[in-house]
Amino acid sequence: MTNAEASFDEMLAQAGDDGRFQRRYNLLFNFGAVCFASMTYMSIILALNKPPHNCHVPGMERYNITDAEYWKNLTLPRESDNRGMLGFSKCQMYNVSEEHLQRPYAEWSFQESDIIDCAHGYEYDRTYYDRTPITEHDWICDKGFRETNIFIYNRLGELVGTVVFGQLGDTLGRRPVYYLSVLIITLGRLVSMFTAGFYVVFCIAAIAGSLTAHSCFQAPFIIAMEISKSERRGTISMMQSFGWTTGMCILPMVFWATKDWFWALMIVTLPIVIFTGITRYQIESPRWMATRGDYAGAMKMLRRIATINGVRELPYDEHILQKRLATHRTDTVYGVASLFSGWRMARNTMLVVLCWTVGSVLYFTLVLLSARMDGNPFLNFMLQSIIEVPAALIGQRCSDRFGRRATNATAFCAAALTCGALVLIVRDPALESLATILATLVKFFISITFFAVNLQSIEIYPTCLRQTGMAFGTIASTLFGTVGPYLVYLGTEYDVRIPFLVMGLSAAIGIFAGLFLPETLHQALPNTIEEARNFGKHQRFWSLPKAPAKKHADAAKHQRQPEAEDARETVRLNVPEDETKQINRE
């Protein structure tokens, strides 16, 4: 073998790198578990949706008025909304005193000086929600920033959690971090359900529920990447995308069916705990264990993979594994600082971070906007989620055909142009349907960029820094992604064009970041920091990736004809002697 990484890939191929184990693992953890994790993670957005509201002005019953719109016209002042259209005030009313109520309402007359803040509570449109924390505790008007601040606190919780659990994934292991992540996100959401009346406690619970949001997705994704052949990376990413999208489509349906945030959170949060009990398939990455020098543990994981894949014997044991992977030991790493060791690695890190940041700002701003657009918030949310299915399919096809770099940059370019069109038409009520279609189209393009950059994040970092690198990208994107809730606030309260203008400019920056990242399609995963420093060094800019012509033939040849020295030390996995002879003859 020319290097330890190629040697490990051959050993993994002999245990099965695209067999029954990988298929079941991805179905369980990169589809099923991700489906429920996405519901748990995103449930706070629908739980904190702000229904249409106005001041409650008593007196309708006294005058026997049944037309609510007519009563609003009598008692509420007018103001311009975020589209520049005149409508009823949400947070102010006319000062209707007892003196007014003693006279016929036809004689009422109010001046601007008679406008006051809501004095008798609020009336909410309960068409889609019977109960939310906002309607229960009036988090609107002077308390309107509470909703936005909670989203910010969630993002900050993600930031802290990604720093901690990202590095733990590369030091403690992917599997224990996954178990801990599921436990923390579940407890955080459950505690928040019972503490909405205590705002500070609710915020702390929301932060706790978001600490491990990213590691819930990253840990099984990285394990799957490290136990599968390189040609399956795009498919694995697509399966996780399908799991995420499925959860995002089920989530609004649960809220729509219950119309109650408490029971909706209960339904979508608890099922994810089930996946911590599937121990047969929740393995540790043998590739990671080998980099840590734990050859016995790596061999145990390889045997489990081989057994489920139907491989009855492996042509190596722990000692051969150690011998052939002598250079596979991990480098000395210094956390995030190691991501900047060398100009090329530092440049690649910054470009990935920039792509993550732009994608995150656009994606989560669109998710927040989808639940706050006119019409059915659950249907809007679901439609913007469904569009991720064709996005994942096209993203996978394009990433595996034209490369990650071209797919990423092209999708950013399309998103920027679509945002520009939205800025021009979004204030026109007559073009509301077209604006909704274009906003969904932006989500489509951004989902493609997320697909491509997610693959690039996995593929440009060495094994000893893979989860740390992904975590750092997530950290930066989360930090800058905190502007998303404020963009939504400015768009809903002041001018609906503001979010799309900022998103369009951000996508334009993403184009250049995507173009200058190295191509990772058909490239072996770097194992050492030195390999990562040289990754992409000799690539041509104006070129599309080509699959190595002899890659599959060489892999098959090595699998059929293992080295003589290793063959003499074959380890048999409880196979009867007559079956072993038959396997050897074959």
C-alpha positions as CSV (number, residue, x, y, z in Angstrom):
1,M,0.0,0.0,0.0
2,T,1.3,3.5,-0.8
3,N,-0.1,5.0,2.4
4,A,-2.1,4.0,5.5
5,E,-5.3,5.5,4.2
6,A,-5.3,3.3,1.2
7,S,-4.4,0.3,3.3
8,F,-7.3,0.9,5.7
9,D,-9.7,1.4,2.7
10,E,-8.6,-2.1,1.4
11,M,-9.1,-3.7,4.8
12,L,-12.5,-2.0,5.1
13,A,-13.5,-3.3,1.7
14,Q,-12.6,-6.8,2.8
15,A,-15.1,-6.4,5.7
16,G,-17.6,-4.8,3.4
17,D,-17.7,-1.1,2.7
18,D,-21.1,-1.1,0.9
19,G,-23.0,-4.0,2.4
20,R,-25.9,-4.9,4.6
21,F,-24.4,-3.2,7.6
22,Q,-23.9,0.2,5.9
23,R,-27.5,0.1,4.4
24,R,-29.1,-0.7,7.8
25,Y,-26.9,1.8,9.6
26,N,-27.9,4.6,7.2
27,L,-31.5,3.7,7.3
28,L,-31.6,3.7,11.1
29,F,-29.4,6.6,12.0
30,N,-29.0,8.8,8.9
31,F,-32.7,8.6,8.0
32,G,-34.8,7.5,11.0
33,A,-32.8,9.2,13.8
34,V,-32.2,12.3,11.8
35,C,-36.0,12.5,11.0
36,F,-36.8,12.7,14.7
37,A,-33.8,14.9,15.5
38,S,-34.9,17.5,13.0
39,M,-38.4,17.6,14.5
40,T,-37.0,18.0,18.0
41,Y,-34.5,20.7,16.8
42,M,-36.9,22.7,14.7
43,S,-40.0,22.4,16.9
44,I,-39.2,25.6,18.8
45,I,-39.8,27.6,15.6
46,L,-43.4,26.5,15.2
47,A,-44.0,26.6,19.0
48,L,-43.0,30.3,19.0
49,N,-45.1,31.3,16.0
50,K,-46.8,34.7,16.5
51,P,-50.4,34.6,15.5
52,P,-52.1,37.8,14.1
53,H,-53.3,39.9,17.1
54,N,-54.9,43.2,18.0
55,C,-55.8,45.0,21.2
56,H,-58.9,43.7,23.0
57,V,-61.4,46.6,23.4
58,P,-64.4,45.7,25.6
59,G,-67.9,47.0,24.7
60,M,-69.0,44.9,21.7
61,E,-71.6,43.1,23.8
62,R,-73.0,46.4,25.2
63,Y,-73.9,47.6,21.7
64,N,-74.8,44.1,20.5
65,I,-72.1,44.3,17.7
66,T,-71.3,40.9,16.2
67,D,-69.0,42.1,13.3
68,A,-65.5,42.1,14.7
69,E,-64.1,44.0,11.8
70,Y,-66.6,46.7,12.3
71,W,-65.7,47.0,16.0
72,K,-62.0,47.2,15.1
73,N,-62.7,50.0,12.7
74,L,-64.4,51.9,15.5
75,T,-61.7,51.2,18.2
76,L,-58.4,50.7,16.6
77,P,-56.2,53.2,14.8
78,R,-54.6,52.5,11.4
79,E,-50.9,51.9,10.6
80,S,-48.8,50.7,7.7
81,D,-47.7,47.1,7.7
82,N,-44.4,45.7,6.4
83,R,-45.7,45.8,2.8
84,G,-46.6,49.5,3.1
85,M,-50.3,48.6,3.2
86,L,-52.7,50.3,5.7
87,G,-54.2,48.1,8.3
88,F,-55.3,47.9,11.9
89,S,-52.7,48.6,14.6
90,K,-51.5,45.5,16.4
91,C,-50.4,47.1,19.7
92,Q,-52.4,50.3,20.0
93,M,-56.1,51.3,20.5
94,Y,-58.3,54.3,20.9
95,N,-58.8,55.3,24.5
96,V,-62.5,54.1,24.8
97,S,-63.5,55.4,28.2
98,E,-66.8,54.8,30.2
99,E,-67.9,58.2,28.9
100,H,-67.7,56.9,25.3
101,L,-69.6,53.8,26.2
102,Q,-72.5,55.8,27.6
103,R,-73.1,57.4,24.2
104,P,-74.1,55.8,20.9
105,Y,-71.0,54.6,19.0
106,A,-72.0,56.6,16.0
107,E,-71.1,59.7,17.9
108,W,-67.6,58.6,18.8
109,S,-64.7,60.7,17.6
110,F,-61.0,60.2,18.3
111,Q,-57.9,62.2,17.7
112,E,-54.3,61.1,17.5
113,S,-53.9,62.1,21.1
114,D,-56.5,59.5,22.1
115,I,-54.2,56.6,20.9
116,I,-52.9,54.5,23.8
117,D,-51.2,51.1,24.2
118,C,-53.4,48.1,24.7
119,A,-55.0,48.4,28.1
120,H,-57.3,45.4,28.3
121,G,-55.2,42.5,26.9
122,Y,-55.1,41.1,23.4
123,E,-57.2,39.2,20.9
124,Y,-55.4,36.4,18.9
125,D,-56.4,34.8,15.7
126,R,-56.8,31.2,16.8
127,T,-57.4,29.7,13.3
128,Y,-54.2,27.6,13.5
129,Y,-53.1,27.8,17.1
130,D,-55.2,27.2,20.3
131,R,-52.2,27.7,22.6
132,T,-48.6,28.8,22.3
133,P,-46.3,30.5,24.8
134,I,-46.9,33.8,23.0
135,T,-50.7,33.6,23.4
136,E,-50.5,32.3,27.0
137,H,-48.1,35.0,28.2
138,D,-48.6,37.9,25.7
139,W,-45.1,37.9,24.3
140,I,-46.0,40.6,21.8
141,C,-45.7,44.4,21.4
142,D,-43.5,45.6,24.3
143,K,-42.5,41.9,24.9
144,G,-42.2,41.2,21.2
145,F,-38.5,40.8,21.3
146,R,-38.8,37.8,23.6
147,E,-39.5,35.5,20.6
148,T,-36.6,36.9,18.6
149,N,-34.3,36.8,21.6
150,I,-35.1,33.1,22.3
151,F,-34.1,32.3,18.7
152,I,-30.9,34.2,19.3
153,Y,-30.3,32.3,22.6
154,N,-30.9,29.0,20.7
155,R,-28.2,29.9,18.1
156,L,-25.8,30.8,20.9
157,G,-26.6,27.5,22.6
158,E,-25.7,25.8,19.3
159,L,-22.5,27.8,19.2
160,V,-21.3,26.7,22.6
161,G,-22.5,23.1,22.1
162,T,-20.7,22.8,18.7
163,V,-17.4,24.0,20.2
164,V,-17.6,21.5,23.0
165,F,-19.1,18.5,21.4
166,G,-17.4,18.9,18.1
167,Q,-14.0,18.5,19.7
168,L,-15.3,15.8,22.0
169,G,-16.2,13.8,18.8
170,D,-12.6,13.8,17.8
171,T,-11.2,13.0,21.2
172,L,-13.8,11.1,23.1
173,G,-15.4,9.4,20.1
174,R,-18.4,9.7,17.8
175,R,-20.6,7.2,19.5
176,P,-20.5,8.6,23.1
177,V,-21.0,12.1,21.8
178,Y,-24.1,10.9,19.9
179,Y,-25.7,9.3,23.0
180,L,-25.0,12.5,25.1
181,S,-26.4,14.7,22.3
182,V,-29.7,12.8,22.2
183,L,-30.0,13.0,25.9
184,I,-29.3,16.7,26.2
185,I,-31.5,17.9,23.3
186,T,-34.4,15.8,24.7
187,L,-34.2,17.1,28.2
188,G,-33.9,20.6,27.0
189,R,-37.1,20.5,25.0
190,L,-39.0,18.7,27.8
191,V,-38.0,21.2,30.4
192,S,-39.0,24.1,28.2
193,M,-42.5,22.6,27.9
194,F,-43.1,23.2,31.6
195,T,-41.4,26.5,32.1
196,A,-43.0,28.9,29.6
197,G,-44.4,31.0,32.6
198,F,-40.8,31.6,33.8
199,Y,-39.1,33.4,30.9
200,V,-35.6,33.1,32.2
201,V,-35.9,29.4,32.9
202,F,-37.6,28.9,29.5
203,C,-34.6,30.6,27.8
204,I,-32.1,28.4,29.7
205,A,-34.0,25.3,28.7
206,A,-34.1,26.5,25.1
207,I,-30.3,27.0,25.2
208,A,-29.9,23.5,26.7
209,G,-32.1,22.0,24.0
210,S,-29.9,23.5,21.3
211,L,-26.5,22.6,22.7
212,T,-26.2,19.3,20.9
213,A,-28.4,20.1,17.8
214,H,-25.5,19.8,15.4
215,S,-23.7,16.8,16.9
216,C,-27.0,14.8,16.7
217,F,-26.6,15.0,12.9
218,Q,-22.8,15.1,12.6
219,A,-21.9,12.0,14.6
220,P,-23.8,9.4,12.6
221,F,-23.0,11.1,9.4
222,I,-19.2,11.0,10.0
223,I,-19.4,7.4,11.1
224,A,-21.2,6.4,8.0
225,M,-18.7,8.3,5.8
226,E,-15.8,6.6,7.5
227,I,-17.1,3.0,7.1
228,S,-18.2,3.4,3.5
229,K,-16.4,3.5,0.1
230,S,-15.9,7.0,-1.3
231,E,-18.5,6.5,-4.1
232,R,-21.2,6.3,-1.5
233,R,-20.5,9.6,0.2
234,G,-23.1,11.5,-1.9
235,T,-25.7,8.9,-1.3
236,I,-25.2,9.0,2.5
237,S,-25.5,12.7,2.5
238,M,-28.7,12.4,0.4
239,M,-30.2,9.9,2.8
240,Q,-29.5,12.3,5.7
241,S,-31.1,15.0,3.7
242,F,-34.2,12.8,3.2
243,G,-34.4,12.1,6.9
244,W,-34.2,15.8,7.7
245,T,-36.8,16.7,5.1
246,T,-39.2,13.9,6.2
247,G,-39.0,15.3,9.8
248,M,-39.5,18.8,8.6
249,C,-42.7,17.7,6.7
250,I,-44.1,15.7,9.6
251,L,-43.5,18.5,12.2
252,P,-46.0,21.1,10.9
253,M,-48.6,18.3,10.4
254,V,-48.3,17.4,14.1
255,F,-48.7,21.1,15.1
256,W,-51.7,21.4,12.7
257,A,-53.3,18.3,14.2
258,T,-52.9,19.3,17.8
259,K,-53.0,23.2,17.5
260,D,-51.3,23.1,20.9
261,W,-47.6,23.7,21.3
262,F,-47.3,21.6,24.5
263,W,-48.6,18.4,23.1
264,A,-46.9,18.9,19.8
265,L,-43.5,19.2,21.4
266,M,-44.2,16.1,23.5
267,I,-45.1,14.1,20.4
268,V,-42.0,15.1,18.3
269,T,-39.4,15.1,21.1
270,L,-39.7,11.7,22.9
271,P,-39.3,9.2,19.9
272,I,-35.6,10.1,19.3
273,V,-34.6,8.4,22.6
274,I,-35.5,5.0,21.0
275,F,-32.4,5.2,18.8
276,T,-30.0,5.2,21.8
277,G,-31.1,1.6,22.4
278,I,-30.1,0.1,19.0
279,T,-26.7,-0.9,20.2
280,R,-26.1,-3.6,17.6
281,Y,-25.6,-1.0,14.8
282,Q,-24.5,2.0,16.8
283,I,-20.8,1.4,16.4
284,E,-17.7,3.6,16.9
285,S,-15.8,4.5,13.8
286,P,-13.0,1.9,13.3
287,R,-11.1,4.4,11.2
288,W,-11.2,6.9,14.1
289,M,-10.2,4.1,16.6
290,A,-7.2,3.2,14.4
291,T,-6.0,6.8,14.4
292,R,-6.1,6.7,18.2
293,G,-4.0,3.6,18.3
294,D,-6.9,1.4,19.5
295,Y,-6.4,-1.5,17.1
296,A,-8.3,-4.0,19.3
297,G,-11.3,-1.8,19.3
298,A,-11.1,-1.1,15.6
299,M,-10.8,-4.8,14.9
300,K,-13.9,-5.5,17.0
301,M,-15.9,-2.9,15.0
302,L,-14.6,-4.4,11.7
303,R,-15.6,-7.9,12.7
304,R,-19.1,-6.6,13.6
305,I,-19.4,-5.0,10.2
306,A,-18.0,-8.1,8.5
307,T,-20.4,-10.4,10.3
308,I,-23.5,-8.5,9.4
309,N,-22.3,-8.1,5.8
310,G,-22.0,-11.9,5.5
311,V,-18.2,-12.0,5.5
312,R,-17.1,-15.2,7.3
313,E,-13.4,-14.5,7.6
314,L,-11.1,-11.5,7.5
315,P,-7.5,-11.9,6.2
316,Y,-6.0,-9.9,9.1
317,D,-6.2,-9.6,12.9
318,E,-5.4,-6.9,15.4
319,H,-1.6,-7.4,15.0
320,I,-1.7,-7.3,11.2
321,L,-4.0,-4.2,11.4
322,Q,-1.4,-2.5,13.6
323,K,1.4,-3.5,11.3
324,R,-0.3,-2.2,8.1
325,L,-1.5,0.9,9.8
326,A,1.7,1.9,11.5
327,T,1.6,5.3,9.9
328,H,-2.2,5.6,10.6
329,R,-1.7,7.0,14.1
330,T,-3.1,10.5,14.6
331,D,-1.0,13.6,14.5
332,T,-0.7,15.8,17.6
333,V,-3.6,18.2,17.3
334,Y,-4.4,21.4,19.1
335,G,-8.1,21.7,18.6
336,V,-9.3,24.4,16.2
337,A,-5.8,25.8,15.9
338,S,-4.7,22.7,13.9
339,L,-7.2,23.7,11.2
340,F,-5.0,26.7,10.4
341,S,-1.7,24.8,10.3
342,G,-0.4,25.8,6.9
343,W,-1.6,28.2,4.3
344,R,-3.6,25.8,2.1
345,M,-5.4,24.2,5.0
346,A,-6.1,27.6,6.6
347,R,-7.5,28.9,3.3
348,N,-9.7,25.8,2.8
349,T,-11.0,26.2,6.3
350,M,-11.9,29.8,5.8
351,L,-13.7,29.1,2.5
352,V,-15.7,26.3,4.0
353,V,-16.6,28.5,7.0
354,L,-17.8,31.2,4.6
355,C,-19.9,28.7,2.6
356,W,-21.4,27.4,5.9
357,T,-22.1,30.9,7.1
358,V,-23.9,32.1,4.0
359,G,-25.9,28.9,3.7
360,S,-26.9,29.0,7.3
361,V,-28.0,32.6,7.3
362,L,-30.2,32.0,4.2
363,Y,-31.5,28.7,5.2
364,F,-32.7,29.5,8.7
365,T,-34.0,32.9,7.7
366,L,-36.2,31.2,5.1
367,V,-37.3,28.7,7.7
368,L,-38.4,31.4,10.1
369,L,-40.0,33.4,7.3
370,S,-42.0,30.4,6.1
371,A,-43.9,30.1,9.3
372,R,-44.6,33.8,9.4
373,M,-45.8,34.3,5.8
374,D,-49.5,35.0,5.0
375,G,-51.8,32.0,4.9
376,N,-51.5,28.6,6.6
377,P,-48.2,28.7,8.5
378,F,-48.1,24.9,8.7
379,L,-48.7,24.4,4.9
380,N,-46.1,27.1,4.1
381,F,-43.6,25.4,6.4
382,M,-44.3,22.0,4.8
383,L,-44.0,23.3,1.2
384,Q,-40.6,24.8,1.9
385,S,-39.6,21.5,3.5
386,I,-40.8,19.3,0.6
387,I,-38.7,21.3,-1.8
388,E,-35.6,19.9,-0.1
389,V,-36.4,16.4,-1.5
390,P,-35.7,17.3,-5.2
391,A,-32.9,19.6,-4.0
392,A,-31.2,16.6,-2.4
393,L,-31.7,14.4,-5.4
394,I,-30.3,17.1,-7.8
395,G,-27.6,18.0,-5.4
396,Q,-26.4,14.4,-5.2
397,R,-26.5,13.9,-8.9
398,C,-24.7,17.2,-9.7
399,S,-22.2,16.7,-6.9
400,D,-21.3,13.2,-8.1
401,R,-21.3,14.2,-11.8
402,F,-20.0,17.8,-12.0
403,G,-18.2,18.0,-8.6
404,R,-18.9,19.6,-5.3
405,R,-17.3,22.9,-6.2
406,A,-19.3,23.6,-9.4
407,T,-22.6,22.5,-7.7
408,N,-22.0,24.7,-4.7
409,A,-21.1,27.9,-6.7
410,T,-23.8,27.5,-9.3
411,A,-26.6,27.0,-6.6
412,F,-25.4,30.1,-4.8
413,C,-25.5,32.1,-8.0
414,A,-29.1,31.0,-8.7
415,A,-30.1,31.9,-5.1
416,A,-28.6,35.4,-5.4
417,L,-30.5,36.1,-8.7
418,T,-33.8,34.8,-7.2
419,C,-33.4,37.0,-4.1
420,G,-32.9,40.0,-6.4
421,A,-36.2,39.2,-8.2
422,L,-37.9,38.9,-4.8
423,V,-36.7,42.4,-3.7
424,L,-38.5,43.8,-6.7
425,I,-41.9,42.2,-6.3
426,V,-42.4,41.1,-2.7
427,R,-44.3,44.3,-1.6
428,D,-46.9,43.9,-4.3
429,P,-49.9,42.0,-2.8
430,A,-51.0,41.1,-6.4
431,L,-47.8,39.1,-6.8
432,E,-47.9,37.3,-3.5
433,S,-48.3,33.9,-5.0
434,L,-45.2,34.5,-7.3
435,A,-43.3,35.8,-4.3
436,T,-44.1,32.6,-2.4
437,I,-42.9,30.4,-5.3
438,L,-39.7,32.4,-5.6
439,A,-39.0,32.2,-1.9
440,T,-39.4,28.4,-2.1
441,L,-37.1,28.4,-5.1
442,V,-34.4,30.2,-3.0
443,K,-34.8,27.4,-0.4
444,F,-34.4,24.9,-3.2
445,F,-31.0,26.4,-4.2
446,I,-29.8,26.8,-0.7
447,S,-30.6,23.2,0.1
448,I,-28.4,22.2,-2.8
449,T,-25.5,24.3,-1.5
450,F,-25.9,22.8,2.0
451,F,-25.7,19.3,0.4
452,A,-22.5,20.2,-1.5
453,V,-20.7,22.0,1.3
454,N,-21.6,19.3,3.8
455,L,-19.7,16.8,1.6
456,Q,-16.8,19.2,1.2
457,S,-16.6,19.7,5.0
458,I,-16.2,16.0,5.5
459,E,-13.8,15.4,2.7
460,I,-11.1,18.2,3.0
461,Y,-10.3,17.5,6.7
462,P,-8.0,14.7,8.0
463,T,-9.5,11.9,10.1
464,C,-8.1,13.3,13.4
465,L,-9.8,16.7,12.7
466,R,-12.9,15.8,10.7
467,Q,-15.5,16.4,13.4
468,T,-13.6,19.4,14.8
469,G,-13.5,20.9,11.3
470,M,-17.2,20.4,10.8
471,A,-17.8,21.8,14.2
472,F,-15.8,24.9,13.5
473,G,-17.7,25.6,10.3
474,T,-20.9,25.2,12.2
475,I,-19.7,27.4,15.0
476,A,-19.0,30.3,12.6
477,S,-22.2,29.8,10.7
478,T,-24.2,29.7,13.9
479,L,-22.5,32.9,15.2
480,F,-23.3,34.9,12.1
481,G,-26.6,33.1,11.7
482,T,-27.8,35.0,14.8
483,V,-28.7,37.8,12.4
484,G,-31.4,35.6,10.9
485,P,-34.0,36.2,13.6
486,Y,-33.4,39.9,13.4
487,L,-33.8,39.9,9.7
488,V,-37.1,38.2,10.1
489,Y,-38.1,40.7,12.8
490,L,-37.2,43.6,10.5
491,G,-39.0,42.0,7.6
492,T,-42.2,41.4,9.6
493,E,-42.3,44.6,11.5
494,Y,-40.8,47.2,9.1
495,D,-40.1,46.2,5.5
496,V,-40.6,42.8,3.9
497,R,-37.8,43.4,1.4
498,I,-35.0,43.6,4.0
499,P,-34.4,39.8,4.5
500,F,-34.3,39.1,0.8
501,L,-31.9,42.0,0.1
502,V,-29.5,40.8,2.8
503,M,-29.8,37.2,1.6
504,G,-29.1,38.1,-2.0
505,L,-25.9,40.0,-1.1
506,S,-24.8,37.1,1.2
507,A,-25.4,34.5,-1.6
508,A,-23.2,36.6,-3.9
509,I,-20.3,36.2,-1.4
510,G,-21.0,32.5,-1.3
511,I,-20.4,32.2,-5.0
512,F,-16.7,33.2,-4.7
513,A,-16.2,31.1,-1.6
514,G,-17.6,28.0,-3.4
515,L,-15.5,28.6,-6.5
516,F,-12.1,28.6,-4.7
517,L,-12.6,25.5,-2.6
518,P,-10.7,22.5,-3.9
519,E,-12.7,19.8,-5.6
520,T,-13.2,16.7,-3.4
521,L,-15.0,14.3,-5.7
522,H,-13.1,11.1,-6.4
523,Q,-10.5,12.1,-3.8
524,A,-9.4,9.8,-0.9
525,L,-10.2,11.2,2.5
526,P,-7.0,12.8,3.9
527,N,-5.7,10.9,7.0
528,T,-3.0,13.1,8.3
529,I,-2.6,16.9,8.7
530,E,0.2,16.8,6.2
531,E,-2.1,15.3,3.6
532,A,-4.8,17.9,4.4
533,R,-2.2,20.7,3.9
534,N,-1.5,19.5,0.4
535,F,-5.1,18.7,-0.5
536,G,-6.1,20.3,-3.8
537,K,-2.6,21.6,-4.4
538,H,-2.3,20.4,-8.0
539,Q,-5.9,20.8,-9.1
540,R,-6.7,22.9,-12.1
541,F,-9.3,25.6,-11.6
542,W,-11.1,25.3,-14.9
543,S,-11.8,21.6,-14.9
544,L,-14.4,19.0,-13.9
545,P,-13.4,16.0,-11.9
546,K,-12.9,12.6,-13.6
547,A,-13.2,9.2,-11.9
548,P,-10.0,7.2,-11.8
549,A,-10.2,4.6,-14.6
550,K,-8.6,1.7,-12.7
551,K,-9.9,2.4,-9.2
552,H,-12.6,-0.3,-9.2
553,A,-10.5,-2.9,-11.0
554,D,-7.6,-2.4,-8.6
555,A,-9.8,-2.6,-5.5
556,A,-11.4,-5.9,-6.8
557,K,-7.9,-7.3,-7.5
558,H,-6.7,-6.5,-4.0
559,Q,-9.8,-8.0,-2.5
560,R,-9.5,-11.3,-4.6
561,Q,-5.7,-11.6,-4.0
562,P,-4.7,-10.5,-0.5
563,E,-1.0,-10.3,0.2
564,A,0.6,-13.7,0.9
565,E,2.0,-12.6,4.3
566,D,-1.4,-11.5,5.5
567,A,-3.2,-14.5,4.1
568,R,-1.0,-16.8,6.2
569,E,-2.3,-15.0,9.3
570,T,-6.0,-15.2,8.4
571,V,-8.4,-14.8,11.3
572,R,-11.4,-17.1,11.2
573,L,-14.7,-16.0,12.6
574,N,-16.2,-19.2,14.1
575,V,-16.6,-20.8,10.6
576,P,-16.7,-24.7,10.5
577,E,-13.7,-26.3,8.9
578,D,-15.5,-27.6,5.8
579,E,-17.0,-24.2,5.1
580,T,-13.6,-22.5,5.5
581,K,-12.1,-24.8,2.9
582,Q,-14.9,-24.1,0.6
583,I,-14.5,-20.3,1.0
584,N,-10.7,-20.7,0.4
585,R,-11.3,-22.7,-2.7
586,E,-13.7,-20.0,-4.0
